[in-house]
Amino acid sequence: MWQDSSSPCPRWLLLVTERPVALPSNREGSGCTDHEIRQVNERLIRVVEQARQRAKKLPPGIERDALLKQARQAEITIRWLSSSEF
C-alpha cells in the first residue's frame, strides 16, 4: 500500500474522503500513531463542518448531494476511527 514519505500512516487513512477505499479490520500493523489518528479525526471533523455549511448555501441538486455525501462518509470514518474495532 502506498504511504506518504512524511508519515508512516497509510494513504487510505489520509485521503479517505476523496475516494472509496477498503478499510482494514483493525489498526494493528497500520503504522499510525494515536497522534496521527487524532489529527485525521480533526481533519475529518472540519470536512464534515465545511461540507455541510457549503451544502446549506446551495439549492437541491448534484453538487449539494455530493457535499452531503462527503459529510456522511467523513462521519462514518470518524465513528470507525473511534470504534473499539480499530
C-alpha positions in Angstrom: 0.0 0.0 0.0 1.3 3.4 -0.9 2.5 5.6 2.0 3.3 9.3 2.2 7.1 9.6 2.8 6.5 12.1 5.5 4.2 9.9 7.5 4.1 6.2 8.3 0.3 6.4 8.2 -1.2 4.7 5.2 -2.6 6.9 2.4 -6.1 5.3 2.7 -6.4 7.0 6.1 -5.2 10.4 4.9 -7.4 10.5 1.8 -10.4 8.6 3.0 -12.9 11.2 2.0 -11.6 11.6 -1.5 -12.4 8.2 -3.0 -13.9 4.9 -1.9 -11.4 2.6 -0.1 -11.4 -0.8 1.6 -10.6 -0.3 5.3 -8.6 -2.8 7.2 -10.3 -4.6 10.2 -8.0 -3.1 12.8 -5.1 -0.7 13.4 -2.6 -3.4 14.3 0.3 -3.0 12.0 -1.1 0.1 10.3 1.9 2.2 11.3 -0.3 5.0 12.6 0.3 6.6 16.0 -2.5 7.8 18.2 -1.5 11.3 17.5 -1.9 10.8 13.7 -5.3 9.2 14.3 -6.4 12.3 16.3 -5.1 14.6 13.5 -7.0 12.7 10.9 -10.1 12.7 13.1 -9.8 16.5 13.5 -9.4 16.9 9.7 -12.5 14.8 9.1 -14.5 16.9 11.6 -13.5 20.0 9.6 -14.5 18.3 6.3 -18.0 17.5 7.8 -18.5 21.1 9.0 -17.3 22.7 5.8 -19.3 20.4 3.5 -22.5 20.9 5.5 -22.0 24.7 5.6 -21.4 24.8 1.8 -24.4 22.4 1.2 -26.7 24.7 3.1 -26.0 27.5 0.7 -26.8 25.5 -2.4 -30.2 24.6 -3.9 -31.1 20.9 -4.2 -29.0 19.3 -6.9 -26.0 17.2 -7.8 -23.4 19.5 -6.1 -25.4 19.7 -2.9 -25.9 16.0 -2.8 -22.2 15.4 -3.4 -21.3 17.6 -0.4 -23.8 15.9 1.9 -22.4 12.5 0.8 -18.9 13.7 1.5 -20.0 14.8 5.0 -21.7 11.4 5.7 -18.7 9.5 4.5 -16.4 11.5 6.8 -18.8 11.0 9.7 -18.8 7.2 9.2 -15.0 7.3 9.1 -14.9 9.3 12.3 -17.1 6.7 14.0 -15.0 3.9 12.6 -11.8 5.5 13.9 -13.2 5.9 17.4 -14.6 2.4 17.5 -13.1 -0.4 19.6 -12.6 -2.4 16.4 -9.9 0.0 15.2 
